[in-house]
């Protein structure tokens, strides 16, 4: 089957033998200090998830497929799906947005009674927007425990909801994904030494 962008987890990021990885919400703030010492911080853009990946050293044949796809991702339209590799993709697979309070507070629905979404958990949404699928990821800042009806109290979240993320939308709790691109200024290609290929690393940035 011919590959298309974005590359699915199973086609690139999932099987990649990652030795080091980061996954965080990058700041988008300008900070200035007044003559009197006051710190003034101003947000200037949407905060995007980003991270770094380093692939483990292996024999040339074992790393060849990942290396080829990594180089292909440097195309202008190259993109791939990523997920927080350091957290297990277990638990309830999906729920829904029950209600929102502004863009940084929400409650969940459609969960098993008594189900706990621990603080720090990631969750994702996926919606068609202008002919393409737009994926968002958020993080729960406090425990959310479902009642007998499968609904949680309102909790605070990291990464504000977008205007098109509304009540009734499906949320992915197990293995949420977002679309990302390779940051071309932070791409380090393979270095071959004897029978071993090593050194493939790159930074990725969320694509909206």
TIZATI-459158 format. One record per residue (C-alpha): x, y, z; residue number from 1. Coordinates in Angstrom, 3 decimals. Layout:
N
        px        py        pz  num
         X         Y         Z  NUM
...
This chain:
208
        px        py        pz  num
     0.000     0.000     0.000    1
     1.404     3.388    -1.016    2
     2.334     5.692     1.846    3
     0.683     9.096     2.221    4
     1.058    11.947     4.676    5
     0.546    12.009     7.535    6
     2.382     8.781     8.239    7
     0.384     6.733    10.747    8
     1.841     5.676    14.093    9
     2.410     2.131    12.848   10
     4.253     3.461     9.789   11
     6.869     5.595    11.552   12
     6.711     6.896    15.111   13
     5.300     3.733    16.693   14
     7.956     1.201    15.656   15
    10.862     3.645    15.886   16
    13.308     2.427    18.564   17
    13.444     5.656    20.557   18
    16.165     6.003    23.194   19
    15.221     9.527    24.255   20
    12.082    11.559    23.679   21
    10.444    14.718    24.951   22
     6.831    15.808    24.613   23
     5.703    19.191    25.899   24
     3.591    22.249    25.189   25
     5.984    24.908    23.941   26
     5.666    28.458    25.295   27
     4.459    31.275    23.064   28
     5.050    34.298    25.258   29
     7.128    37.442    25.117   30
     8.623    38.625    28.376   31
     9.777    42.153    29.144   32
    10.975    43.858    32.299   33
    10.127    47.413    33.216   34
    12.607    49.894    34.654   35
    11.053    49.250    38.053   36
    11.585    45.490    37.810   37
     8.054    44.404    36.905   38
     7.854    41.390    34.586   39
     5.340    41.747    31.746   40
     4.455    38.591    29.842   41
     2.310    38.631    26.710   42
     1.062    35.632    24.752   43
     1.473    36.088    20.998   44
     0.413    32.802    19.371   45
    -1.211    29.424    19.854   46
     0.963    27.150    21.951   47
     1.950    24.032    20.015   48
     3.036    20.631    21.260   49
     6.575    19.757    20.317   50
     9.269    17.282    21.218   51
    12.562    15.678    20.369   52
    13.354    12.122    19.325   53
    16.634    10.215    19.277   54
    16.746     6.796    17.600   55
    18.828     4.037    19.174   56
    22.026     2.763    17.572   57
    21.450    -0.433    15.571   58
    22.846    -2.277    12.596   59
    22.414    -0.543     9.255   60
    19.649    -2.825     7.992   61
    17.548    -2.379    11.151   62
    17.606     1.418    10.958   63
    17.357     1.800     7.180   64
    13.539     1.954     6.954   65
    13.232     4.568     9.716   66
    16.068     6.604     8.187   67
    14.432     6.598     4.741   68
    11.071     7.714     6.117   69
    12.701    10.388     8.274   70
    14.372    11.816     5.166   71
    11.051    11.639     3.293   72
     9.399    13.659     6.061   73
    11.644    16.586     5.113   74
     9.461    17.106     2.031   75
     7.418    20.325     2.095   76
     4.185    18.417     2.764   77
     5.734    15.789     5.043   78
     3.951    15.032     8.315   79
     3.429    12.141    10.726   80
     1.354    11.218    13.772   81
     2.924    11.304    17.239   82
     1.782    10.225    20.693   83
     3.313    10.570    24.172   84
     5.543     7.477    24.123   85
     6.386     7.708    27.817   86
     2.795     7.035    28.916   87
     0.985     3.692    28.469   88
    -1.823     3.608    25.881   89
    -4.258     1.859    28.219   90
    -7.582     2.566    29.881   91
   -10.912     3.630    28.432   92
   -10.345     4.164    24.701   93
   -12.814     7.019    24.230   94
   -15.251     9.346    25.932   95
   -16.923    12.583    24.918   96
   -16.839    16.232    25.860   97
   -19.812    16.646    28.177   98
   -19.665    20.387    28.756   99
   -17.176    23.252    28.673  100
   -16.598    26.314    30.827  101
   -14.625    28.680    28.668  102
   -11.713    27.073    26.839  103
    -9.690    25.753    29.770  104
   -12.287    23.822    31.761  105
   -14.467    20.884    30.727  106
   -16.182    17.716    31.917  107
   -16.121    14.278    30.321  108
   -18.973    11.873    29.573  109
   -19.383     8.378    28.156  110
   -17.024     6.760    30.681  111
   -17.462     3.634    32.827  112
   -18.879     4.416    36.267  113
   -16.081     5.253    38.693  114
   -13.501     5.586    35.938  115
   -10.588     7.867    36.901  116
    -8.728    10.071    34.447  117
    -5.609    10.859    36.498  118
    -4.099    14.317    36.587  119
    -1.452    14.543    33.890  120
    -3.324    12.328    31.424  121
    -3.335    13.290    27.761  122
    -6.445    13.206    25.600  123
    -7.040    14.079    21.966  124
    -9.746    15.141    19.556  125
   -10.008    14.815    15.799  126
   -12.304    16.849    13.555  127
   -12.673    17.569     9.843  128
   -11.933    21.249     9.209  129
   -11.803    22.767     5.702  130
   -11.361    19.415     4.005  131
    -8.647    17.978     6.260  132
    -8.471    16.299     9.654  133
    -7.262    18.571    12.447  134
    -6.023    16.849    15.605  135
    -5.687    18.504    18.995  136
    -4.183    17.278    22.247  137
    -4.853    18.422    25.785  138
    -3.784    17.410    29.272  139
    -5.891    17.033    32.417  140
    -4.594    19.129    35.329  141
    -6.578    17.395    38.081  142
    -8.161    13.981    38.643  143
   -11.488    13.503    36.853  144
   -13.669    10.747    38.362  145
   -16.776     9.567    36.514  146
   -20.012     9.272    38.476  147
   -22.573     6.480    38.112  148
   -23.721     8.059    34.821  149
   -20.180     8.156    33.417  150
   -19.858    11.936    33.754  151
   -16.989    13.702    35.514  152
   -16.992    17.031    37.334  153
   -15.563    20.016    35.483  154
   -11.760    19.986    35.558  155
    -9.024    22.300    34.339  156
    -7.006    21.343    31.269  157
    -3.719    22.327    29.649  158
    -3.877    23.581    26.051  159
    -7.119    25.530    25.568  160
    -9.941    23.986    23.578  161
   -10.360    25.346    20.079  162
   -13.683    26.902    19.090  163
   -14.592    23.837    17.001  164
   -14.075    21.468    19.957  165
   -17.554    21.331    21.457  166
   -19.841    19.242    23.642  167
   -20.551    15.828    22.133  168
   -17.179    15.515    20.404  169
   -15.299    12.251    20.880  170
   -12.118    12.359    22.965  171
    -9.397     9.718    22.717  172
    -7.985     8.795    26.115  173
    -5.860     5.769    25.172  174
    -3.098     6.552    22.699  175
    -4.169    10.056    21.584  176
    -2.328    11.388    18.536  177
    -1.546    14.693    16.872  178
    -0.065    15.523    13.481  179
     3.489    16.847    13.463  180
     6.242    17.982    11.123  181
    10.004    17.628    11.451  182
    11.725    20.883    12.388  183
    14.248    21.012     9.551  184
    16.689    23.200    11.493  185
    17.010    20.514    14.198  186
    17.511    17.393    12.102  187
    20.613    15.244    12.617  188
    21.080    12.449    10.038  189
    22.476     8.974    10.586  190
    26.174     8.570    11.319  191
    27.588     5.196    10.316  192
    30.500     3.672    12.220  193
    31.514     0.132    11.372  194
    28.462    -2.114    11.541  195
    26.367     0.383    13.521  196
    24.159     3.297    12.467  197
    23.680     5.961    15.123  198
    22.861     9.628    15.600  199
    19.446     9.998    13.942  200
    17.598    12.644    15.935  201
    15.169    15.447    15.250  202
    12.758    17.914    16.793  203
     9.094    17.846    15.795  204
     6.384    20.495    16.023  205
     2.611    20.062    16.024  206
     0.802    20.853    12.771  207
    -2.679    22.350    12.998  208
